[in-house]
Amino acid sequence: MKKIVLVMVILFLLNGHGIQAASNVSYNIEMLPWEEVDEVLPRYSKFTVLDLETGKKFKVQRRAGSHHADVQPLSPKDTKIMKKIYGGEWSWKRRAIIVIRNDQWIAGSMHGMPHGAGALKNNFPGHFCIHFYGSTTHRTNTMDLSHKLMILKAAGKLGDFLSRTSPYETVEAFIAGLKQQDPYISQLISIQKLKWKPILGKIENVRITRMPILPAEDLKQEISMDVPIEVDWFIKNRGRQHFRGEIHLIRFSTMDSWKVDSESFLKENNLK
């Protein structure tokens, strides 16, 4: 039996930065490895998905999946709730979630795109995927970075993780936050406090195409650096864009976490 711990209010609300509030959570949220989740949530088990940002909940059933859970909404009502979470349009965007079964609350990450086969009468054309810590996609043997960040966010461990990342890992996480249109991740890595919602609404997709990496030993004493980078963007009403330049990072001491000068980077890409 899991014990109720001190009330943890998940309010990712940063005064005008476009970060919506989630619900109050009073249970211990576990970040279980996939191998354990695979047993806790066996095939055909039913459980509840809680979206961290909106606080909306819907029920699902696990149908398959060997490296992550392939699930389906349980009913048309649950499909409708899930689609509302994604703003009325299905999307590959990752979202931080909490999976609830009995008295267990488990940190996870979902995307919102129906694909493959479906077996339930739920108005959902296929299944979608839920990842847990250590889960992998069909194409790789490593965790998808965006799913990893969302799982850490759901578990309340994202800040600690980012406090230990290298400047290059920080840049990768920053770009992932932009790709997933996640104000919380974007703000957590940024030096400046920005109104992220209108900025992220312009970004349909983004990926790093090139980022030369220096040996870690050369960076131990640095408190600022410029990371050469090439990025492909898909910007709303502008189509595909390519950026070749630098991202400026800074930290206030060698013990602090790296932060991105997001304002200058966004201005260079005509996003601010």
Number of C-alpha atoms within 10 A of each C-alpha: 6 11 10 12 11 10 11 14 12 17 15 17 15 16 11 12 17 19 21 18 16 18 17 13 18 15 17 18 21 16 21 18 15 20 15 11 18 18 9 13 16 15 17 12 13 18 18 19 25 23 23 27 22 17 18 16 19 19 21 20 22 22 19 16 15 14 18 21 25 22 25 28 29 21 17 14 13 21 20 16 17 24 16 14 20 17 10 11 11 15 13 14 19 26 26 26 29 26 24 18 15 9 12 17 24 24 27 32 29 24 19 20 20 18 13 10 14 19 11 17 12 17 15 24 17 18 23 22 22 24 29 30 24 19 25 20 15 11 7 8 11 11 16 15 15 20 28 23 26 29 28 22 22 26 21 17 14 17 14 11 13 21 15 14 15 15 25 18 14 21 23 17 21 21 20 23 25 22 21 23 23 24 23 19 23 24 22 17 23 19 17 14 15 20 17 20 16 13 16 21 13 16 19 18 20 20 16 15 12 12 15 9 11 10 7 10 7 8 14 11 10 12 16 18 16 14 18 15 17 18 17 16 20 17 19 12 9 9 11 13 12 13 15 14 13 16 18 19 22 19 17 12 12 13 12 12 21 28 24 26 17 22 16 16 17 13 10 14 15 9 15 15
